[in-house]
């Protein structure tokens, strides 16, 4: 399942701009480009990030 930036931001309780800043800083998974103006995160990448952040 793919997630939009709005969905990812809501999941972490932050603004969309924060998600994109984290991506630029290299501390968050990069999204997949599905089209010229379409980017999405795969849910498995978000789950893996959460597990890593939780120290598992």
N, CA, C, O and CB atoms as a CASP TS submission, in Angstrom:
PFRMAT TS
TARGET T0000
AUTHOR 0000-0000-0000
METHOD Language model
MODEL 1
PARENT N/A
ATOM      1  N   UNK     1       0.837  -1.175   0.000  1.00  0.00           N
ATOM      2  CA  UNK     1       0.000   0.000   0.000  1.00  0.00           C
ATOM      3  C   UNK     1       0.887   1.245   0.000  1.00  0.00           C
ATOM      4  O   UNK     1       1.861   1.323   0.748  1.00  0.00           O
ATOM      5  CB  UNK     1      -0.955  -0.006   1.214  1.00  0.00           C
ATOM      6  N   UNK     2       0.549   2.189  -0.822  1.00  0.00           N
ATOM      7  CA  UNK     2       1.300   3.439  -0.892  1.00  0.00           C
ATOM      8  C   UNK     2       0.592   4.522  -0.090  1.00  0.00           C
ATOM      9  O   UNK     2      -0.635   4.543   0.002  1.00  0.00           O
ATOM     10  CB  UNK     2       1.480   3.884  -2.354  1.00  0.00           C
ATOM     11  N   UNK     3       1.382   5.422   0.489  1.00  0.00           N
ATOM     12  CA  UNK     3       0.837   6.492   1.322  1.00  0.00           C
ATOM     13  C   UNK     3       1.246   7.852   0.778  1.00  0.00           C
ATOM     14  O   UNK     3       2.379   8.035   0.333  1.00  0.00           O
ATOM     15  CB  UNK     3       1.306   6.340   2.775  1.00  0.00           C
ATOM     16  N   UNK     4       0.319   8.807   0.814  1.00  0.00           N
ATOM     17  CA  UNK     4       0.601  10.181   0.406  1.00  0.00           C
ATOM     18  C   UNK     4       1.309  10.909   1.549  1.00  0.00           C
ATOM     19  O   UNK     4       1.297  10.448   2.690  1.00  0.00           O
ATOM     20  CB  UNK     4      -0.710  10.926   0.003  1.00  0.00           C
ATOM     21  N   UNK     5       1.925  12.048   1.231  1.00  0.00           N
ATOM     22  CA  UNK     5       2.628  12.791   2.273  1.00  0.00           C
ATOM     23  C   UNK     5       1.688  13.244   3.391  1.00  0.00           C
ATOM     24  O   UNK     5       2.094  13.325   4.550  1.00  0.00           O
ATOM     25  CB  UNK     5       3.327  13.996   1.668  1.00  0.00           C
ATOM     26  N   UNK     6       0.437  13.539   3.044  1.00  0.00           N
ATOM     27  CA  UNK     6      -0.534  13.924   4.072  1.00  0.00           C
ATOM     28  C   UNK     6      -0.771  12.786   5.064  1.00  0.00           C
ATOM     29  O   UNK     6      -0.875  13.009   6.270  1.00  0.00           O
ATOM     30  CB  UNK     6      -1.862  14.338   3.422  1.00  0.00           C
ATOM     31  N   UNK     7      -0.854  11.565   4.537  1.00  0.00           N
ATOM     32  CA  UNK     7      -1.087  10.400   5.388  1.00  0.00           C
ATOM     33  C   UNK     7       0.116  10.113   6.277  1.00  0.00           C
ATOM     34  O   UNK     7      -0.036   9.779   7.452  1.00  0.00           O
ATOM     35  CB  UNK     7      -1.409   9.176   4.534  1.00  0.00           C
ATOM     36  N   UNK     8       1.298  10.244   5.716  1.00  0.00           N
ATOM     37  CA  UNK     8       2.521  10.011   6.488  1.00  0.00           C
ATOM     38  C   UNK     8       2.638  11.054   7.596  1.00  0.00           C
ATOM     39  O   UNK     8       2.951  10.719   8.739  1.00  0.00           O
ATOM     40  CB  UNK     8       3.772  10.052   5.568  1.00  0.00           C
ATOM     41  N   UNK     9       2.388  12.308   7.260  1.00  0.00           N
ATOM     42  CA  UNK     9       2.466  13.383   8.251  1.00  0.00           C
ATOM     43  C   UNK     9       1.465  13.153   9.383  1.00  0.00           C
ATOM     44  O   UNK     9       1.787  13.346  10.555  1.00  0.00           O
ATOM     45  CB  UNK     9       2.210  14.748   7.585  1.00  0.00           C
ATOM     46  N   UNK    10       0.265  12.745   9.027  1.00  0.00           N
ATOM     47  CA  UNK    10      -0.760  12.482  10.040  1.00  0.00           C
ATOM     48  C   UNK    10      -0.335  11.336  10.952  1.00  0.00           C
ATOM     49  O   UNK    10      -0.552  11.387  12.163  1.00  0.00           O
ATOM     50  CB  UNK    10      -2.109  12.158   9.374  1.00  0.00           C
ATOM     51  N   UNK    11       0.261  10.317  10.376  1.00  0.00           N
ATOM     52  CA  UNK    11       0.714   9.157  11.155  1.00  0.00           C
ATOM     53  C   UNK    11       1.737   9.547  12.215  1.00  0.00           C
ATOM     54  O   UNK    11       1.762   8.973  13.303  1.00  0.00           O
ATOM     55  CB  UNK    11       1.310   8.104  10.230  1.00  0.00           C
ATOM     56  N   UNK    12       2.588  10.536  11.888  1.00  0.00           N
ATOM     57  CA  UNK    12       3.630  10.969  12.818  1.00  0.00           C
ATOM     58  C   UNK    12       3.246  12.222  13.598  1.00  0.00           C
ATOM     59  O   UNK    12       3.995  12.665  14.468  1.00  0.00           O
ATOM     60  CB  UNK    12       4.912  11.220  12.065  1.00  0.00           C
ATOM     61  N   UNK    13       2.093  12.789  13.296  1.00  0.00           N
ATOM     62  CA  UNK    13       1.638  13.969  14.017  1.00  0.00           C
ATOM     63  C   UNK    13       2.461  15.208  13.733  1.00  0.00           C
ATOM     64  O   UNK    13       2.670  16.043  14.613  1.00  0.00           O
ATOM     65  CB  UNK    13       1.651  13.698  15.474  1.00  0.00           C
ATOM     66  N   UNK    14       2.932  15.323  12.488  1.00  0.00           N
ATOM     67  CA  UNK    14       3.745  16.471  12.084  1.00  0.00           C
ATOM     68  C   UNK    14       3.175  17.061  10.795  1.00  0.00           C
ATOM     69  O   UNK    14       2.269  16.494  10.184  1.00  0.00           O
ATOM     70  CB  UNK    14       5.239  16.058  11.891  1.00  0.00           C
ATOM     71  N   UNK    15       3.719  18.203  10.395  1.00  0.00           N
ATOM     72  CA  UNK    15       3.304  18.839   9.145  1.00  0.00           C
ATOM     73  C   UNK    15       3.947  18.133   7.952  1.00  0.00           C
ATOM     74  O   UNK    15       4.976  17.471   8.090  1.00  0.00           O
ATOM     75  CB  UNK    15       3.679  20.338   9.147  1.00  0.00           C
ATOM     76  N   UNK    16       3.328  18.281   6.782  1.00  0.00           N
ATOM     77  CA  UNK    16       3.899  17.712   5.554  1.00  0.00           C
ATOM     78  C   UNK    16       5.305  18.239   5.321  1.00  0.00           C
ATOM     79  O   UNK    16       6.181  17.491   4.886  1.00  0.00           O
ATOM     80  CB  UNK    16       3.009  18.032   4.340  1.00  0.00           C
ATOM     81  N   UNK    17       5.532  19.516   5.603  1.00  0.00           N
ATOM     82  CA  UNK    17       6.859  20.101   5.385  1.00  0.00           C
ATOM     83  C   UNK    17       7.917  19.429   6.254  1.00  0.00           C
ATOM     84  O   UNK    17       9.079  19.338   5.859  1.00  0.00           O
ATOM     85  CB  UNK    17       6.831  21.603   5.671  1.00  0.00           C
ATOM     86  N   UNK    18       7.525  18.962   7.427  1.00  0.00           N
ATOM     87  CA  UNK    18       8.469  18.256   8.304  1.00  0.00           C
ATOM     88  C   UNK    18       8.895  16.936   7.677  1.00  0.00           C
ATOM     89  O   UNK    18      10.073  16.581   7.719  1.00  0.00           O
ATOM     90  CB  UNK    18       7.842  18.008   9.692  1.00  0.00           C
ATOM     91  N   UNK    19       7.953  16.211   7.102  1.00  0.00           N
ATOM     92  CA  UNK    19       8.284  14.946   6.433  1.00  0.00           C
ATOM     93  C   UNK    19       9.293  15.200   5.325  1.00  0.00           C
ATOM     94  O   UNK    19      10.292  14.489   5.216  1.00  0.00           O
ATOM     95  CB  UNK    19       7.010  14.269   5.860  1.00  0.00           C
ATOM     96  N   UNK    20       9.035  16.214   4.498  1.00  0.00           N
ATOM     97  CA  UNK    20       9.951  16.512   3.394  1.00  0.00           C
ATOM     98  C   UNK    20      11.309  16.988   3.904  1.00  0.00           C
ATOM     99  O   UNK    20      12.330  16.691   3.284  1.00  0.00           O
ATOM    100  CB  UNK    20       9.342  17.570   2.471  1.00  0.00           C
ATOM    101  N   UNK    21      11.345  17.714   5.011  1.00  0.00           N
ATOM    102  CA  UNK    21      12.619  18.139   5.600  1.00  0.00           C
ATOM    103  C   UNK    21      13.406  16.921   6.084  1.00  0.00           C
ATOM    104  O   UNK    21      14.615  16.836   5.870  1.00  0.00           O
ATOM    105  CB  UNK    21      12.379  19.129   6.771  1.00  0.00           C
ATOM    106  N   UNK    22      12.723  15.982   6.735  1.00  0.00           N
ATOM    107  CA  UNK    22      13.379  14.756   7.184  1.00  0.00           C
ATOM    108  C   UNK    22      13.975  13.994   6.003  1.00  0.00           C
ATOM    109  O   UNK    22      15.081  13.464   6.104  1.00  0.00           O
ATOM    110  CB  UNK    22      12.385  13.864   7.943  1.00  0.00           C
ATOM    111  N   UNK    23      13.253  13.935   4.891  1.00  0.00           N
ATOM    112  CA  UNK    23      13.758  13.260   3.689  1.00  0.00           C
ATOM    113  C   UNK    23      15.029  13.959   3.215  1.00  0.00           C
ATOM    114  O   UNK    23      16.021  13.296   2.911  1.00  0.00           O
ATOM    115  CB  UNK    23      12.681  13.251   2.556  1.00  0.00           C
ATOM    116  N   UNK    24      15.011  15.298   3.150  1.00  0.00           N
ATOM    117  CA  UNK    24      16.186  16.044   2.691  1.00  0.00           C
ATOM    118  C   UNK    24      17.371  15.861   3.624  1.00  0.00           C
ATOM    119  O   UNK    24      18.515  15.845   3.170  1.00  0.00           O
ATOM    120  CB  UNK    24      15.858  17.522   2.567  1.00  0.00           C
ATOM    121  N   UNK    25      17.118  15.722   4.919  1.00  0.00           N
ATOM    122  CA  UNK    25      18.190  15.520   5.892  1.00  0.00           C
ATOM    123  C   UNK    25      18.719  14.084   5.878  1.00  0.00           C
ATOM    124  O   UNK    25      19.753  13.792   6.479  1.00  0.00           O
ATOM    125  CB  UNK    25      17.697  15.874   7.288  1.00  0.00           C
ATOM    126  N   UNK    26      18.011  13.200   5.197  1.00  0.00           N
ATOM    127  CA  UNK    26      18.440  11.807   5.096  1.00  0.00           C
ATOM    128  C   UNK    26      18.060  10.956   6.291  1.00  0.00           C
ATOM    129  O   UNK    26      18.585   9.856   6.461  1.00  0.00           O
ATOM    130  CB  UNK    26      19.909  11.752   4.913  1.00  0.00           C
ATOM    131  N   UNK    27      17.154  11.453   7.122  1.00  0.00           N
ATOM    132  CA  UNK    27      16.770  10.686   8.312  1.00  0.00           C
ATOM    133  C   UNK    27      15.379  10.066   8.183  1.00  0.00           C
ATOM    134  O   UNK    27      14.806   9.609   9.172  1.00  0.00           O
ATOM    135  CB  UNK    27      16.817  11.579   9.539  1.00  0.00           C
ATOM    136  N   UNK    28      14.843  10.052   6.971  1.00  0.00           N
ATOM    137  CA  UNK    28      13.527   9.466   6.720  1.00  0.00           C
ATOM    138  C   UNK    28      13.569   8.812   5.348  1.00  0.00           C
ATOM    139  O   UNK    28      14.253   9.313   4.456  1.00  0.00           O
ATOM    140  CB  UNK    28      12.384  10.545   6.803  1.00  0.00           C
ATOM    141  N   UNK    29      12.857   7.705   5.154  1.00  0.00           N
ATOM    142  CA  UNK    29      12.880   7.028   3.847  1.00  0.00           C
ATOM    143  C   UNK    29      12.453   7.950   2.704  1.00  0.00           C
ATOM    144  O   UNK    29      11.547   8.770   2.852  1.00  0.00           O
ATOM    145  CB  UNK    29      11.971   5.804   3.879  1.00  0.00           C
ATOM    146  N   UNK    30      13.120   7.797   1.575  1.00  0.00           N
ATOM    147  CA  UNK    30      12.749   8.565   0.389  1.00  0.00           C
ATOM    148  C   UNK    30      11.495   7.956  -0.231  1.00  0.00           C
ATOM    149  O   UNK    30      11.313   6.739  -0.204  1.00  0.00           O
ATOM    150  CB  UNK    30      13.915   8.597  -0.643  1.00  0.00           C
ATOM    151  N   UNK    31      10.645   8.792  -0.780  1.00  0.00           N
ATOM    152  CA  UNK    31       9.437   8.270  -1.424  1.00  0.00           C
ATOM    153  C   UNK    31       9.748   7.722  -2.813  1.00  0.00           C
ATOM    154  O   UNK    31      10.801   7.997  -3.387  1.00  0.00           O
ATOM    155  CB  UNK    31       8.366   9.364  -1.518  1.00  0.00           C
ATOM    156  N   UNK    32       8.820   6.953  -3.330  1.00  0.00           N
ATOM    157  CA  UNK    32       8.910   6.447  -4.695  1.00  0.00           C
ATOM    158  C   UNK    32       8.236   7.444  -5.620  1.00  0.00           C
ATOM    159  O   UNK    32       7.193   8.001  -5.278  1.00  0.00           O
ATOM    160  CB  UNK    32       8.258   5.036  -4.824  1.00  0.00           C
ATOM    161  N   UNK    33       8.816   7.671  -6.776  1.00  0.00           N
ATOM    162  CA  UNK    33       8.207   8.551  -7.777  1.00  0.00           C
ATOM    163  C   UNK    33       7.378   7.669  -8.707  1.00  0.00           C
ATOM    164  O   UNK    33       7.913   6.832  -9.434  1.00  0.00           O
ATOM    165  CB  UNK    33       9.301   9.375  -8.580  1.00  0.00           C
ATOM    166  N   UNK    34       6.072   7.873  -8.669  1.00  0.00           N
ATOM    167  CA  UNK    34       5.160   7.073  -9.480  1.00  0.00           C
ATOM    168  C   UNK    34       4.777   7.755 -10.783  1.00  0.00           C
ATOM    169  O   UNK    34       4.198   7.127 -11.669  1.00  0.00           O
ATOM    170  CB  UNK    34       3.919   6.760  -8.696  1.00  0.00           C
ATOM    171  N   UNK    35       5.093   9.014 -10.901  1.00  0.00           N
ATOM    172  CA  UNK    35       4.783   9.793 -12.094  1.00  0.00           C
ATOM    173  C   UNK    35       5.500  11.121 -12.007  1.00  0.00           C
ATOM    174  O   UNK    35       6.223  11.363 -11.040  1.00  0.00           O
ATOM    175  CB  UNK    35       3.255  10.001 -12.254  1.00  0.00           C
ATOM    176  N   UNK    36       5.323  11.985 -12.985  1.00  0.00           N
ATOM    177  CA  UNK    36       6.042  13.257 -13.001  1.00  0.00           C
ATOM    178  C   UNK    36       5.768  14.133 -11.780  1.00  0.00           C
ATOM    179  O   UNK    36       6.641  14.890 -11.355  1.00  0.00           O
ATOM    180  CB  UNK    36       5.685  14.015 -14.241  1.00  0.00           C
ATOM    181  N   UNK    37       4.582  14.039 -11.220  1.00  0.00           N
ATOM    182  CA  UNK    37       4.271  14.865 -10.052  1.00  0.00           C
ATOM    183  C   UNK    37       3.621  14.046  -8.940  1.00  0.00           C
ATOM    184  O   UNK    37       2.856  14.571  -8.132  1.00  0.00           O
ATOM    185  CB  UNK    37       3.351  16.019 -10.452  1.00  0.00           C
ATOM    186  N   UNK    38       3.938  12.752  -8.912  1.00  0.00           N
ATOM    187  CA  UNK    38       3.339  11.857  -7.931  1.00  0.00           C
ATOM    188  C   UNK    38       4.422  11.114  -7.173  1.00  0.00           C
ATOM    189  O   UNK    38       5.190  10.349  -7.756  1.00  0.00           O
ATOM    190  CB  UNK    38       2.383  10.867  -8.607  1.00  0.00           C
ATOM    191  N   UNK    39       4.478  11.345  -5.865  1.00  0.00           N
ATOM    192  CA  UNK    39       5.404  10.611  -5.009  1.00  0.00           C
ATOM    193  C   UNK    39       4.609   9.974  -3.879  1.00  0.00           C
ATOM    194  O   UNK    39       3.664  10.562  -3.352  1.00  0.00           O
ATOM    195  CB  UNK    39       6.524  11.546  -4.449  1.00  0.00           C
ATOM    196  N   UNK    40       5.009   8.764  -3.520  1.00  0.00           N
ATOM    197  CA  UNK    40       4.336   8.032  -2.449  1.00  0.00           C
ATOM    198  C   UNK    40       5.372   7.227  -1.670  1.00  0.00           C
ATOM    199  O   UNK    40       6.421   6.855  -2.195  1.00  0.00           O
ATOM    200  CB  UNK    40       3.223   7.099  -3.019  1.00  0.00           C
ATOM    201  N   UNK    41       5.051   6.973  -0.416  1.00  0.00           N
ATOM    202  CA  UNK    41       5.860   6.098   0.414  1.00  0.00           C
ATOM    203  C   UNK    41       5.172   4.749   0.482  1.00  0.00           C
ATOM    204  O   UNK    41       3.946   4.667   0.560  1.00  0.00           O
ATOM    205  CB  UNK    41       6.074   6.695   1.836  1.00  0.00           C
ATOM    206  N   UNK    42       5.965   3.698   0.453  1.00  0.00           N
ATOM    207  CA  UNK    42       5.403   2.364   0.626  1.00  0.00           C
ATOM    208  C   UNK    42       5.257   2.136   2.127  1.00  0.00           C
ATOM    209  O   UNK    42       6.168   2.437   2.897  1.00  0.00           O
ATOM    210  CB  UNK    42       6.307   1.252  -0.046  1.00  0.00           C
ATOM    211  N   UNK    43       4.128   1.614   2.532  1.00  0.00           N
ATOM    212  CA  UNK    43       3.850   1.438   3.956  1.00  0.00           C
ATOM    213  C   UNK    43       4.913   0.587   4.647  1.00  0.00           C
ATOM    214  O   UNK    43       5.225   0.833   5.812  1.00  0.00           O
ATOM    215  CB  UNK    43       2.482   0.805   4.145  1.00  0.00           C
ATOM    216  N   UNK    44       5.473  -0.399   3.965  1.00  0.00           N
ATOM    217  CA  UNK    44       6.503  -1.247   4.585  1.00  0.00           C
ATOM    218  C   UNK    44       7.741  -0.434   4.952  1.00  0.00           C
ATOM    219  O   UNK    44       8.406  -0.740   5.942  1.00  0.00           O
ATOM    220  CB  UNK    44       6.894  -2.395   3.638  1.00  0.00           C
ATOM    221  N   UNK    45       8.061   0.596   4.171  1.00  0.00           N
ATOM    222  CA  UNK    45       9.198   1.460   4.491  1.00  0.00           C
ATOM    223  C   UNK    45       8.921   2.295   5.738  1.00  0.00           C
ATOM    224  O   UNK    45       9.819   2.534   6.544  1.00  0.00           O
ATOM    225  CB  UNK    45       9.524   2.376   3.306  1.00  0.00           C
ATOM    226  N   UNK    46       7.683   2.733   5.889  1.00  0.00           N
ATOM    227  CA  UNK    46       7.300   3.520   7.059  1.00  0.00           C
ATOM    228  C   UNK    46       7.326   2.643   8.307  1.00  0.00           C
ATOM    229  O   UNK    46       7.806   3.070   9.357  1.00  0.00           O
ATOM    230  CB  UNK    46       5.899   4.144   6.865  1.00  0.00           C
ATOM    231  N   UNK    47       6.815   1.425   8.198  1.00  0.00           N
ATOM    232  CA  UNK    47       6.819   0.492   9.328  1.00  0.00           C
ATOM    233  C   UNK    47       8.256   0.175   9.740  1.00  0.00           C
ATOM    234  O   UNK    47       8.559   0.125  10.932  1.00  0.00           O
ATOM    235  CB  UNK    47       6.060  -0.812   8.968  1.00  0.00           C
ATOM    236  N   UNK    48       9.137  -0.040   8.772  1.00  0.00           N
ATOM    237  CA  UNK    48      10.543  -0.318   9.072  1.00  0.00           C
ATOM    238  C   UNK    48      11.195   0.878   9.761  1.00  0.00           C
ATOM    239  O   UNK    48      11.977   0.706  10.696  1.00  0.00           O
ATOM    240  CB  UNK    48      11.310  -0.673   7.785  1.00  0.00           C
ATOM    241  N   UNK    49      10.878   2.079   9.307  1.00  0.00           N
ATOM    242  CA  UNK    49      11.410   3.286   9.936  1.00  0.00           C
ATOM    243  C   UNK    49      10.936   3.385  11.383  1.00  0.00           C
ATOM    244  O   UNK    49      11.726   3.700  12.273  1.00  0.00           O
ATOM    245  CB  UNK    49      10.987   4.541   9.146  1.00  0.00           C
ATOM    246  N   UNK    50       9.660   3.120  11.621  1.00  0.00           N
ATOM    247  CA  UNK    50       9.116   3.176  12.983  1.00  0.00           C
ATOM    248  C   UNK    50       9.808   2.160  13.890  1.00  0.00           C
ATOM    249  O   UNK    50      10.130   2.467  15.038  1.00  0.00           O
ATOM    250  CB  UNK    50       7.597   2.920  12.967  1.00  0.00           C
ATOM    251  N   UNK    51      10.035   0.961  13.379  1.00  0.00           N
ATOM    252  CA  UNK    51      10.701  -0.073  14.170  1.00  0.00           C
ATOM    253  C   UNK    51      12.129   0.332  14.502  1.00  0.00           C
ATOM    254  O   UNK    51      12.590   0.137  15.626  1.00  0.00           O
ATOM    255  CB  UNK    51      10.694  -1.409  13.421  1.00  0.00           C
ATOM    256  N   UNK    52      12.827   0.896  13.523  1.00  0.00           N
ATOM    257  CA  UNK    52      14.202   1.339  13.745  1.00  0.00           C
ATOM    258  C   UNK    52      14.232   2.484  14.755  1.00  0.00           C
ATOM    259  O   UNK    52      15.097   2.513  15.630  1.00  0.00           O
ATOM    260  CB  UNK    52      14.855   1.778  12.415  1.00  0.00           C
ATOM    261  N   UNK    53      13.308   3.415  14.644  1.00  0.00           N
ATOM    262  CA  UNK    53      13.254   4.560  15.556  1.00  0.00           C
ATOM    263  C   UNK    53      12.926   4.120  16.980  1.00  0.00           C
ATOM    264  O   UNK    53      13.350   4.752  17.948  1.00  0.00           O
ATOM    265  CB  UNK    53      12.217   5.578  15.071  1.00  0.00           C
ATOM    266  N   UNK    54      12.168   3.032  17.098  1.00  0.00           N
ATOM    267  CA  UNK    54      11.804   2.516  18.418  1.00  0.00           C
ATOM    268  C   UNK    54      12.920   1.667  19.016  1.00  0.00           C
ATOM    269  O   UNK    54      12.828   1.231  20.163  1.00  0.00           O
ATOM    270  CB  UNK    54      10.520   1.696  18.329  1.00  0.00           C
ATOM    271  N   UNK    55      13.975   1.434  18.237  1.00  0.00           N
ATOM    272  CA  UNK    55      15.120   0.680  18.727  1.00  0.00           C
ATOM    273  C   UNK    55      14.945  -0.818  18.688  1.00  0.00           C
ATOM    274  O   UNK    55      15.586  -1.546  19.445  1.00  0.00           O
ATOM    275  CB  UNK    55      15.421   1.085  20.103  1.00  0.00           C
ATOM    276  N   UNK    56      14.078  -1.282  17.807  1.00  0.00           N
ATOM    277  CA  UNK    56      13.868  -2.727  17.697  1.00  0.00           C
ATOM    278  C   UNK    56      14.800  -3.328  16.696  1.00  0.00           C
ATOM    279  O   UNK    56      14.767  -4.537  16.470  1.00  0.00           O
ATOM    280  CB  UNK    56      12.441  -3.041  17.316  1.00  0.00           C
TER
END
